[in-house]
């Protein structure tokens, strides 16, 4: 298939684009780094039409939870209006398949763990809310315009390609694993946000999904839509939670370095514990994570970040 990948130069988008090409698909990248704005409906229509796009993978979004608590307008204006522009462009051109990059942040603090797709949605920050609002847009565009979608609610995407050539490199970087590795490389201490959460060791618990496994989930979702699967929503996680302190200890073990860890105050908007029930994805799309144990995730990230120019 010929697939438009919005945000295709970002962390998850670029690795998924490479996986798509490896499966014989043709990929067209649409990314702000190339001057292409997701809010520009006219440019989106032109790209979809001129490139004869058959399906879209929609990654383009601002993703910093903490920043969204300070600047909600930026997140709603880009993430929601941008997605609306994309869906309207697809409708006008006649492209009717889209895979949407959503987040476990739509759940907020869950009522139960592991989290199922039909559990309560109560985002703790504008970032999560912007993704939930986009999910509602998809539902309406399916009902009214027959746009078929699969929404993938990621838990914590992490790691790098196993050859160490592609990985996480946000600017600024807010994600835990690359920031701990940066502290190791720079031979300094590291500060965790919050040590008083209602978890076994007092730090946040997260479900980490290796980015290569996450890319595979997108490939499976695309195949499902091609095979006329109904519009649907799936959690994507490994089904096991690790605390922030456990992640720190794994980085110490992989790097062979010890360093001081300071416990600071909580960040506004952080949920206590997010762990996926991904059984629906495993059952319906035959998804099976292969690299999502914490050791493999940290080893691949460490390899990427300690190679030239990645920190």
N, C-alpha and C positions, 0 to 999 in steps of 0.2 A: 504493500500500500504506500501511497504518498502521504506523508504525515507532516503537518505543521507543528513544530514544537515551540511554544511560547516560553520565554525564559530559558531557551536552549543553551545559553552560555553559562548558566548558573551551575551550582553543585550537582543537584539531582538531575536537572534537565540535560546537562551535557553528558553525564554518564548514561542516562536512559537513551539519549540520541545515538550514542555509540552502540548501545545494545540493539536498538532498532535496526541500524544499518547492518549489524552483524547477522540479523535474522532476514536480511534481504529486502528490507523496506527502504524507500527513498525519503530522506529527511530534509525539510526546509526549516531553518532556524529563524525565529522572529524574536529579537531581543533588544532591550534598551541600549545595550553596549554597542549595538550597530545603528543606533539612532531610531529604532522602531518602537513606537509608543503603543502599549496595549490599549490605550484609550482612543487611539486614532482609528475610528471606524472605517474611514475611507481607505486608508492604507491597508487595513486588514482585509477589506473587500477586494481590493486590487491584488493583494498577495494570494488570497484564497483562489481567486478567479484565474490569475495569470499562471500560477503554479499548478493548477488543476488538483488542488488538495482534496483528499478523500476522508481524512480524519484529523482531529486536533488533539494534541496533548498539551494541557494548559497548566504550566508551572509559574508563569509570570506573576509575581506578587512581592510586596514588601513582607518580610517575615520576622522582624525583630519584635518579640513580645514586649520587652521593656520599653522600647521606643514608642510602641503603639499606645502605651499608657501616658506618654507625654504629648504625643501628636496624633490623636485619633483621626483627625481630618485626612492626613496623609494616607492612612490605611484604608479608610472607607472610600476616599476619592479614587485611589489607584486600584485597590483590590476588587472592590464591588463595581464601581463604574467601568473599570477596565474589562471585567468579566462580562458585564452587560453589553459593552461595545462589541466584544468578541462574539457573543451569542447572537446579537442582532446581525452582525456581518455574516456569520454562518447561515443564518436564516435567509438572508437576501441572496446569497450566492448559491445556496442549496447543498451545503455541507452539513451532514446530520449525525456525526459521531464525534464525541469528545470524552477524553479521560481527564478528570479534574483532580488536581493536587490539593487535597484538604488536609486537615490536621486533627489530632486527638484533642487539641485545644478547644474544639467545639463542645466537649463534655464539661469543661471546668473541673471542679472537684467532684469526682464521681460518687454516686450513691453506693456502688459496689465495684469490686475489683476481682477478676478481670472485667473489662468494660465490653459490653455488647453493642452492636450498631443501633439498636432501638432503645438504648438507655437514655435518660434525661440529658438534654443539651442545655447547658447554662455556662457560656464562656466567661472566663475570669478577666478577659482583656479585649480590647478592640481588634487585635489581630485575629483571635479565635472567632469573634463576632463577625468579622468581615468574611471569613471562610464559611461560616454558617449561613450568612446572608446569600452568598454565592450558591450554596447548595439549594436554597429555596428558589433562586433564579432558574437553576437547572430544572427543578421540578416543574415550574410553570412553562418553561420553553419546551419541555417534553409534552406537556398536556396540550399546549396551544399550537406548537410548531413541529412536533414530532422529532425534536432533537434528542437522540438517544445518548445517554451518558453513563459512565461508571465513575463514581466518586471514590477515591482512595484516601481514607483518613490515616495519614502517617502517624506513627508514634515517633520516637526519636531516631531520625535518620542519622547514621554515623558511619565512620570507616572510610576507606578509599579502595580504588581498584587494586587487585592483588599484586599487580606489577608495580604499584607505587607511582603511576604516571598521572592519575586523576584523583582529586580529592576535594576536601572542604577548604575553602579559602575566602571567607566572607570579609568584607571591610566596612565597618569594624566587625570583628569576630565576637559573637556572644555565646557560642555553643561550648559546652563543658569540655569535651575531650580535646579539641584543638587548643583550647586555652590552657589546659593543664600541661599539654606537651610543650607549648610555648614557654611556660614557666620552667620546665625541665631544661630546655635548650638554653634559656637565658640564665639558668642557675640562680633562681630566686624562689621565694615562697609563693604560695597560691592561696587565694581567698575564696571560700565557699559562701554562698548566700543562704544563710539560715541553718540553725542547728537545733531548732525547737519544733520541728514538724511532728505530727503524731504518727511517726514511723519508727521501726525498731532502733535505728541509730540517730534519729532526730533530723536526718537530711532527706531531701526530696527523693522519691523513687520514680525511675523512668524505665520504660521498655525500649531497648535499643534495637533497631533494625538495620542490618548492614545495607549500605547503599546499593550494592550489587544485587542483593535480594530484592530490594525495593524496585530497582529497574526491571527485574524479571516480573514483578507483579504488574507493572505497566504493560509489558509485552503480552501477558496472559489476559489482561483486561481488554487490550486492543483486539486480540483474537476472539474474545467473547463477543464483542460488539460486531465484529465482522461476521460471526456466526449467528447473528440476530438475537443475542442475549438481551433481555429487557433492561431498561435503565435500573441501576442498583447502586448500593453503597456498601463498601467493605472496609473494615479495619485492616491495617497492615502493621503487624508487630511480630515480635518473637514469642510473646506470651510469658515472658519472665521479666521481672523488675529488678533493677540494680539501684542501690542508693548512691548518692553522690560520693559518699566516703568509699564505697566499694569500687567506684570508677577510679578514684584517686589511687587506691591501693593497687589496682591493676596496672595503671600507668607506671607506678613505682616498680612493679614486678617486671614489666616489659622493658622498661628503660634501664633497669638496674641502678636507678638513682633515687636517693631519699631527699626529701625537701619538706620544709615547714608548711603546715596547712593551718590557716587562720579561719575561724568561723565568724562571719560577719552577720549583719541583719538580713532578714528576708527581702527578696525583691517583690514589689507589688505585682500581683497577677499570677504568681507561681502556684500551681496546684500541688497538693500534698503527694499524690501517688497516681500515676497513669500507667496502666498495664493493659494490653490488648487481649481480648478474646478474638483471635483470627480464624476460628474454626470455620466460619462461613466461607471465607476466602479459600481456605484449604479444601473444603468440601466441593464448592461450586466451580472454582477455577483451577483446582489441583495445584495450588500454591504450596511450596515446601521450602522454607528458608534453609539455606545451606551454610551461610557464613555468619550467622547472627549471634554466635556465642560471644561473650564480652572479650575474651582473649583475642580472637581473630579480628574483631572490630578494632581493638586498640593497637594490635600489631600492625594492621594495614594502615591505620592512621599515622602511627609513629614512623613507619617506613616512608610514607608520603611527606609528612611534615619535616622530617630530618634530611630529606634529599634537597638538593640545591634550589633555593629560591622560593620555597613553599611556606615560609614563615615570615 
